Amino acid sequence: MAAAIRAFFGYFFLLFMVRIAGRRPGKQMTPFEYVLVFFMGGLALTAMVGDEMSFTNALCEITSVGLAHTIVTWARCKYPRIARLTDGTPLFLLMNGQWRAESMYRMGVQDDDVMDAARDSSVPTLDAIDVAVLERNGEISILKREENS
């Protein structure tokens, strides 16, 4: 019964801490946000399955992680270099009809991945793509080639 009570209160505490940490649309989660989610989840698990002392420790740890996240978020907003460090930068995968093979290899992206994203963007052929960009959140953006009239 004590574990159920700890889980109940732990859920609301974790919800509160994540709410304080800020929000971004789900599709825009970067590795920075994934680290926060998984780390806090692990700490919450400790609170639920451990004894009374581990529950108190986990609440303190979650609060500390939430505070650290808030500080890093502030620093990311104030200093673009920190944002590039935590979130990365967009990478061109295709530009002017030329594949950027080195970028694709480094990121583990194949031309089929780009073409899947192109089809999702209603761009059926490679010739119709002007630029393909691997965004910071892992999505591939496709910019259509402008039609000449």
C-alpha positions as CSV (number, residue, x, y, z in Angstrom):
1,M,0.0,0.0,0.0
2,A,2.8,2.4,0.8
3,A,4.3,1.9,-2.7
4,A,0.9,2.8,-4.3
5,I,0.8,6.0,-2.2
6,R,4.4,6.9,-3.1
7,A,3.6,6.3,-6.8
8,F,0.4,8.5,-6.6
9,F,2.2,11.4,-5.0
10,G,5.3,10.8,-7.1
11,Y,3.3,11.1,-10.2
12,F,1.9,14.5,-9.3
13,F,5.3,15.7,-8.1
14,L,6.9,14.7,-11.3
15,L,4.1,16.2,-13.4
16,F,4.6,19.5,-11.4
17,M,8.4,19.4,-12.0
18,V,8.1,18.7,-15.7
19,R,5.6,21.5,-16.0
20,I,8.0,23.9,-14.2
21,A,10.8,22.8,-16.5
22,G,9.0,24.2,-19.5
23,R,7.4,22.8,-22.6
24,R,7.9,22.5,-26.2
25,P,5.7,20.8,-28.8
26,G,6.2,17.0,-28.7
27,K,7.5,16.9,-32.3
28,Q,10.2,19.4,-31.3
29,M,11.9,17.3,-28.6
30,T,15.6,17.3,-28.9
31,P,18.1,15.0,-27.2
32,F,18.2,17.6,-24.4
33,E,14.5,17.0,-23.6
34,Y,14.8,13.3,-24.0
35,V,17.6,13.2,-21.3
36,L,15.3,15.1,-18.9
37,V,12.4,12.8,-19.5
38,F,14.3,9.6,-19.1
39,F,16.4,10.8,-16.2
40,M,13.4,12.0,-14.2
41,G,11.6,8.8,-15.1
42,G,14.4,6.7,-13.6
43,L,14.4,8.8,-10.5
44,A,10.6,8.5,-10.2
45,L,10.9,4.7,-10.5
46,T,13.4,4.8,-7.6
47,A,10.8,6.7,-5.5
48,M,8.1,4.2,-6.3
49,V,9.9,0.9,-5.6
50,G,12.2,2.0,-2.8
51,D,11.6,2.5,0.9
52,E,10.5,5.8,2.5
53,M,14.1,7.2,2.5
54,S,14.5,6.6,-1.2
55,F,11.2,8.4,-1.8
56,T,12.4,11.5,-0.1
57,N,15.8,11.2,-1.8
58,A,14.1,10.8,-5.2
59,L,12.0,13.9,-4.6
60,C,15.2,15.9,-3.8
61,E,16.9,14.4,-6.8
62,I,14.0,15.2,-9.2
63,T,13.9,18.8,-7.8
64,S,17.7,19.1,-8.4
65,V,17.4,17.8,-12.0
66,G,14.5,20.2,-12.6
67,L,16.6,23.1,-11.3
68,A,19.5,22.0,-13.5
69,H,17.2,21.8,-16.5
70,T,15.9,25.2,-15.8
71,I,19.4,26.7,-15.6
72,V,20.5,25.0,-18.8
73,T,17.3,26.2,-20.5
74,W,18.0,29.7,-19.4
75,A,21.6,29.4,-20.6
76,R,20.5,28.0,-24.0
77,C,18.2,31.0,-24.5
78,K,20.9,33.5,-23.5
79,Y,23.9,31.9,-25.3
80,P,23.4,30.4,-28.7
81,R,26.6,28.3,-28.4
82,I,25.1,26.4,-25.5
83,A,21.9,25.8,-27.6
84,R,24.0,24.4,-30.4
85,L,25.9,22.2,-27.9
86,T,22.8,20.8,-26.3
87,D,20.5,20.6,-29.3
88,G,22.8,20.4,-32.3
89,T,22.4,22.2,-35.6
90,P,20.4,21.5,-38.7
91,L,22.3,19.6,-41.4
92,F,21.8,19.8,-45.1
93,L,21.3,16.3,-46.6
94,L,20.5,17.3,-50.1
95,M,21.2,20.7,-51.7
96,N,20.9,21.6,-55.4
97,G,20.4,18.0,-56.4
98,Q,23.6,16.9,-54.6
99,W,23.6,14.5,-51.7
100,R,25.7,15.5,-48.8
101,A,27.1,12.0,-48.3
102,E,29.4,12.9,-45.4
103,S,26.6,14.5,-43.3
104,M,24.3,11.6,-44.2
105,Y,26.9,9.0,-43.1
106,R,27.7,10.8,-39.9
107,M,24.0,11.0,-38.9
108,G,23.1,7.5,-40.1
109,V,20.6,8.8,-42.7
110,Q,20.0,7.0,-46.0
111,D,18.7,8.4,-49.2
112,D,15.5,6.3,-48.6
113,D,14.9,8.2,-45.4
114,V,15.0,11.5,-47.3
115,M,12.7,10.1,-50.0
116,D,10.2,8.9,-47.3
117,A,10.1,12.4,-45.9
118,A,9.7,13.8,-49.4
119,R,6.7,11.6,-50.1
120,D,5.3,12.7,-46.7
121,S,5.6,16.3,-48.0
122,S,3.9,15.4,-51.3
123,V,7.2,15.7,-53.2
124,P,7.2,12.5,-55.3
125,T,10.6,12.7,-57.0
126,L,14.2,13.7,-56.3
127,D,14.2,16.3,-59.0
128,A,11.4,18.1,-57.2
129,I,13.5,18.6,-54.0
130,D,15.5,21.8,-53.7
131,V,16.8,21.2,-50.2
132,A,16.5,18.4,-47.6
133,V,17.5,19.3,-44.0
134,L,17.9,17.0,-41.0
135,E,16.5,19.2,-38.2
136,R,17.7,19.4,-34.6
137,N,14.7,17.2,-33.5
138,G,15.6,14.4,-36.0
139,E,12.9,15.2,-38.5
140,I,13.8,15.7,-42.2
141,S,12.4,18.9,-43.7
142,I,11.9,19.0,-47.5
143,L,11.8,22.3,-49.4
144,K,10.3,21.9,-52.9
145,R,12.1,23.2,-56.0
146,E,10.3,26.3,-57.3
147,E,8.7,25.8,-60.7
148,N,9.9,28.0,-63.5
149,S,7.0,29.5,-65.4
